[in-house]
Amino acid sequence: MDQPAGYPAHRRHRLVVSAGSVSTDGNRETAIRRFGAGRSLLAGICLLLSAEAPALATARITDQALLGTGRDLFRSHCAACHGANAEGTTPDWQERDASGKLPPPPLNGTAHTWHHPLNVLVRMIRQGTMNIGGSMPAWGKDVLSDDELFAIIVWFSSLWPDDLFQYWMEMNRAESAGN
């Protein structure tokens, strides 16, 4: 899957989506059960990304209440490291610090967040990134519910340019279909 045309040429690369990176068995019903059996807003994104709903596969969520909740939760839980508007806190987010850790990247579409499918973003937030060389702590369900986590992801993905968001949604749809 190629990067969007507007992405800077010096940062383009071929993105390979591998079934091995999927934390579920690839079954849509299993994914929905895993995220709350339809009660959770996360089940909504699973349906949105479903191969059975191609007309919805590129739709942004525009619910202002949900976006406001996501923004407020982001600012409460994430802004200290990722910036109040997800712009990051350092231009050197790709450079390891003195302790060998990578600093938190911007989440507003100027870094690599949109390279990761939804299941990877959820796993990174829930498990943290310290075990893979990052500096992000784990945010378990005792801190953020599935609905709150979903609202945060919806909010910061709303900051991405349309071409990046469309690319991300198509990548998620392909991954949920097992492609």
C-alpha positions as CSV (number, residue, x, y, z in Angstrom):
1,M,0.0,0.0,0.0
2,D,1.6,3.2,-1.1
3,Q,1.7,6.5,0.8
4,P,-0.6,9.3,-0.3
5,A,0.8,11.4,-3.1
6,G,1.1,14.5,-0.9
7,Y,3.3,12.8,1.6
8,P,6.9,14.3,1.5
9,A,9.0,12.2,-0.9
10,H,11.9,12.0,1.4
11,R,9.7,10.3,4.0
12,R,7.8,7.9,1.7
13,H,8.2,4.2,2.0
14,R,6.2,1.2,1.0
15,L,3.9,0.2,3.9
16,V,3.2,-3.5,4.2
17,V,0.2,-4.5,6.2
18,S,0.8,-8.0,7.4
19,A,-1.8,-10.4,8.9
20,G,0.8,-11.3,11.5
21,S,0.4,-7.8,13.0
22,V,-3.3,-8.3,13.6
23,S,-4.1,-9.0,17.2
24,T,-7.4,-10.6,16.5
25,D,-8.2,-13.7,14.4
26,G,-9.3,-11.4,11.5
27,N,-13.0,-12.3,12.2
28,R,-15.2,-9.2,12.3
29,E,-17.6,-10.8,14.9
30,T,-14.7,-11.7,17.1
31,A,-13.4,-8.1,16.9
32,I,-16.7,-6.7,17.8
33,R,-17.1,-9.0,20.8
34,R,-13.6,-8.2,21.9
35,F,-14.4,-4.5,21.9
36,G,-17.6,-4.7,23.9
37,A,-20.2,-6.8,22.1
38,G,-21.7,-3.9,20.3
39,R,-22.2,-1.8,23.5
40,S,-18.9,0.1,23.0
41,L,-18.2,2.8,20.6
42,L,-15.2,0.7,19.5
43,A,-17.6,-1.8,18.1
44,G,-18.8,1.1,15.9
45,I,-15.4,1.6,14.4
46,C,-15.1,-2.2,13.8
47,L,-18.3,-2.0,11.8
48,L,-17.2,1.2,10.1
49,L,-14.0,-0.6,9.0
50,S,-15.8,-3.7,8.0
51,A,-15.4,-5.0,4.5
52,E,-19.2,-5.5,4.5
53,A,-19.7,-1.7,4.8
54,P,-17.5,-0.3,2.0
55,A,-19.6,2.8,1.6
56,L,-18.7,3.8,5.1
57,A,-15.1,2.8,4.8
58,T,-13.9,6.4,4.3
59,A,-16.3,8.3,6.4
60,R,-15.0,10.6,9.1
61,I,-16.9,10.7,12.4
62,T,-18.2,14.2,12.8
63,D,-20.2,14.0,16.0
64,Q,-19.2,17.2,17.8
65,A,-20.0,15.8,21.3
66,L,-17.7,12.8,20.7
67,L,-15.0,14.9,19.2
68,G,-15.2,17.3,22.2
69,T,-15.0,14.4,24.6
70,G,-12.0,13.0,22.8
71,R,-10.3,16.4,22.8
72,D,-10.9,16.9,26.5
73,L,-9.7,13.4,27.3
74,F,-6.6,13.8,25.1
75,R,-5.7,17.1,26.9
76,S,-6.2,15.4,30.3
77,H,-4.3,12.2,29.6
78,C,-2.1,12.7,26.5
79,A,-1.2,16.4,26.0
80,A,1.7,16.5,28.5
81,C,3.7,14.2,26.1
82,H,2.0,14.7,22.7
83,G,1.1,18.5,22.9
84,A,-2.3,20.1,23.6
85,N,-3.3,19.9,19.9
86,A,-1.4,16.6,19.2
87,E,1.4,18.6,17.6
88,G,4.1,16.9,19.7
89,T,6.5,18.5,22.1
90,T,9.8,18.2,20.2
91,P,10.8,18.4,16.5
92,D,13.2,15.6,17.2
93,W,10.6,12.9,17.8
94,Q,12.6,10.4,15.6
95,E,15.8,10.8,17.6
96,R,16.4,8.7,20.7
97,D,17.1,10.6,23.9
98,A,20.0,10.1,26.3
99,S,18.4,7.1,27.8
100,G,17.8,5.5,24.4
101,K,14.0,6.1,24.3
102,L,12.1,7.6,21.4
103,P,10.2,10.7,22.4
104,P,6.4,10.9,21.9
105,P,5.5,11.7,18.3
106,P,3.0,14.2,17.1
107,L,-0.4,12.6,16.6
108,N,-1.8,15.3,14.3
109,G,-0.8,13.6,11.0
110,T,2.7,15.1,10.7
111,A,4.3,11.9,12.1
112,H,3.7,8.2,11.6
113,T,0.5,7.6,13.7
114,W,-1.6,7.1,10.5
115,H,0.8,4.3,9.4
116,H,-0.6,2.1,12.2
117,P,-3.9,0.3,11.9
118,L,-6.5,0.8,14.6
119,N,-5.6,-2.5,16.4
120,V,-2.0,-1.4,16.7
121,L,-2.9,2.1,18.0
122,V,-5.2,0.5,20.6
123,R,-2.4,-2.0,21.6
124,M,0.2,0.8,21.9
125,I,-2.1,2.8,24.1
126,R,-3.2,-0.1,26.2
127,Q,0.3,-1.7,26.6
128,G,2.6,1.3,26.2
129,T,5.7,1.4,24.1
130,M,8.4,1.0,26.6
131,N,9.0,-2.6,25.6
132,I,9.7,-1.5,22.0
133,G,12.0,1.4,22.7
134,G,9.4,4.1,23.2
135,S,8.6,6.2,26.3
136,M,4.8,5.7,26.4
137,P,3.3,4.2,29.6
138,A,0.4,1.8,29.4
139,W,-3.1,3.3,29.7
140,G,-5.2,0.4,31.0
141,K,-9.0,0.1,31.2
142,D,-8.7,1.3,34.8
143,V,-7.6,4.7,33.5
144,L,-9.4,4.9,30.1
145,S,-12.5,2.9,29.2
146,D,-12.9,1.6,25.6
147,D,-15.3,4.4,24.9
148,E,-12.8,7.0,26.1
149,L,-10.0,5.5,24.2
150,F,-12.1,5.4,21.0
151,A,-13.1,9.1,21.6
152,I,-9.4,10.0,21.8
153,I,-8.5,8.2,18.6
154,V,-11.4,9.7,16.8
155,W,-10.3,13.2,17.9
156,F,-6.7,13.0,17.0
157,S,-7.5,11.3,13.7
158,S,-9.9,14.2,12.9
159,L,-6.8,16.4,12.8
160,W,-5.2,14.5,9.9
161,P,-5.5,15.8,6.3
162,D,-8.2,14.1,4.3
163,D,-5.7,12.1,2.1
164,L,-4.0,10.6,5.2
165,F,-7.3,9.8,6.9
166,Q,-8.6,8.1,3.8
167,Y,-5.4,6.1,3.5
168,W,-5.7,5.0,7.1
169,M,-9.3,4.0,6.8
170,E,-8.6,2.0,3.6
171,M,-5.7,0.3,5.4
172,N,-7.9,-0.6,8.3
173,R,-10.7,-1.9,6.0
174,A,-8.2,-4.0,4.1
175,E,-6.8,-5.4,7.3
176,S,-10.2,-6.2,8.7
177,A,-11.0,-8.0,5.5
178,G,-7.8,-10.0,5.8
179,N,-6.1,-8.5,2.8
